[in-house]
Amino acid sequence: MHKLVQGIHDFQENLFSSQRELFERLADGQRPDALFITCSDSRIDPNLITQTKPGELFILRNAGNIVPPHGVAIGGEQATIEFALVGLGIRDIIVCGHSHCGAVEALLYIDDVRDSMPRLSAWLNHAETTRQIVLHKYTDLPSDRLLSVAIQENVLVQLENLRTHPAVAAALARDALKLHGWVYKFETGQVFGYDPQRGQFLEVGQTAAGLPVATARRLSPQLQVI
């Protein structure tokens, strides 16, 4: 806690004072560019990897960057998505997974956590589709490679779940929204975006369009390890 308190002092004395105009503008309201849905993992910082400032990203975080399908339960995810689109007029949603995801690993070996972390186990039921796809489609992969493709498949499943939300479906129908599936790799700093035309995650900035858009329903690719 001492480190956190010292950080607050440093922020107020140094960074805030040098960007006072920005923070005063933020007091008038927010106009973020995108909704960024990612994992609670402490190693991923959406503003850091996208080099965005306060007010530019509307961020939703939970274990496993999961989006429960519409109608399953009323919770923070559904409320946040609806507010982002209806209240803030956001036109881009990013679902960003990451390498070495503990939540996805727990999903693959759910029996190992069911007793010790029953609430996490219940939450991961929202990603059961991911587990079934991986267990039936990638049976020949070793465990370390299996986690990589599971992380990618989970992003694609959550994009599908997003499309079940009325606010998302309505915005897509008006061509007022784009969906993006990303995976961030801690050890290299690379960000991979899902390209539905190729059925693969390709490094952002290395594709012809620069920024893949997952507007079409996903193919059924045999994903590569990234």
N, C-alpha and C positions, 0 to 999 in steps of 0.2 A: 504493500500500500504506500510506503514511503516513496517508491519510485513513481507511482501514479500521481501522488500529490505534487511531487517535484515537477513532474511533467506539466501539470496544470499551471504552476507558477511560470514555467518557461514559456508555455503557450501564451499566457496573458502578457508577459513582459516583452516577448520578442515577436512571435508570429502575429498575434492579434493586432498589436500596435502597428505593425508594418502593412497589414491588410485591412485596416479598419473600414475603409470604404466598401470593400466586398461584404463584410459582415453586416454593415449597416443596411446594404441593399437586401441581404437575405432576410432581414427583419420585416420587410414589406411583403414577403411571400416567396414561394418556391416555384420554379419552372424547370424541373429536371428534364434532361434529354432522353433518358431511358430508365426502364425498370430493370434492375440487375438482381436476378435471383441466384443465390449461391449458397455454399455450405457455411456452417458456423465455425468451421475449422479456423483456428487462430493464425494459421500460416498464409491465409489468402486475404489480401487487402484490395477490394475492387478499385478504390480510388488510386492506389499506388500503381497497379498494373495497367490501368487505363489513363493514368496521369490526368485525372479530373479533379476539379476543385469542389469545395462544399457547395451544394445546391445543384450539381450537375447530374448526379445519380440518385435515383430512388431505390433503396436497397432493401431486399427481403432475404433474410438468412435463416436457415434451419439445418438440422443434421441431415446431410445427404442431398441438399438442394432439391427437396421434394415438393411437388405441387399436387396435393390431393385432388382427384377429379371432382368436378362440381357435383354437389348433392350428397357427398359422402358425410361431411360434417361442416358446420359453420365455424370457421376459425380465422385466425389471423391471416393466413395465406389468401383465402378468398376475399376478405375485406381489403387487404392491401392491393391485390390485383385490380379489384373493382375501382378503388379510389384512384389508383394510378391512371386508369384509362378514362373513367368518367369524370373524376374530379380534377385531374391534372392534364388530361389530354395527351398522355404519352403515346408515342408512335413506334417505339421499339422496345421489345422485351428480350432480354438475354438470360438464358439459363446456363450457368457456368459451373461445371464440375471441376474436379482437380485431381491430380495424381495422388496416389497413396491415401485415398479417402477411407477413413476408418468406418464411416457409416455404411458405405457400399461393401466393404469387407465384412462387416457384421451381417449385412443382408445375405451375403453368399453363404455364411456359416451361422445362420440364424439360431440353430439349436444350441450353439455355444453361448449365446447371450440371453436366451429366453428367460432363464431363471435369475441370472445376476442383474439383468437390466430389463425388466418386463415392460417398462414404459417405452424404452427405445425400441424394443421388439414390436410393440403394438404400432408405434409410429412407422416403422419400416414396412408394415403391411401395405402402406400406400405405394410401395415400390415392388410389390410382389410380382408384377408383370416383368420388371427388369430381371428378377431372379429366375423366373421361368424361362425367359428368352435365353439367358446365359447358360443355364444348366442343360437346356435341350439343344442349343445351337453350337456351343463351343466345348463339347465334351472332351476334345482331344488336346486342349491347351493346359499347360502346367499352371499352378496356382498364381505365380507372379504375373504371367501374361493374361490370365483369366481376369484378374482385378482390373487391368487396363481396359479391356474390352467391356467389362461390366460398367465401369465409370462412363464410358462413351454411350453404351446402350441406355444407361439410366438417364442421361441428358435427353436422349431421343424420346424415351417414354414420358418424361416430364413435359416435353413439348407437346406430345399428344394429349396429356392431361390438361394442359393449358387451353387447348382448343375446345374443351368441354365447357369452359366457363362462359356464360352468356355474354359478358362484356367483351371478352376476347373474340368470340365467334362473330359478334355484331361488328366489331372493328375490322376483322379480317374480311367480312362480307363487303364492307364499304371500301376496301383497299386502303384503310387508314392505319394499318398496323403491320409491322414486320417482326417475325420471330427469329431468333438467332440461338444456335446451340454451340457452346464453347467448352473447351477443356483447357485448364491452365496447368502447366507442368512446372512444379516447384523447382526442380533441379536444373532446369535450363532457362526458365523465364519465358518459354514459348507459350503462345496461345493458339489453339487449334479450333477452327470453326467448321461446323458441319456443312458440307456441300451436297445437297440432295441430288444434283445432277450426276455426281460421281459416286454417291453413296459412301463417302468417307469424310473423316475429319482431316482438313488440310490446314497448314499453318497460315494464320491470318496475315495478310500482306503478301503471301506467295501465290495466291490464286489469281485468276484472270480478273475477277471482279474486285479483288482486294478484301471484300467482306462478305462471306457467304451468307445467304439468307435462307432460312428453313421454312419458306412459305408453303411449299408443297408438302403433302403428306410423305412421310419418310419411305424410302425403299426398304428392302430387307437385305442390307449389305452384310458381307462377312468382314467385319471391321478389323482393321490392322492395329497392332500394338503401337502405341505412341508414347 
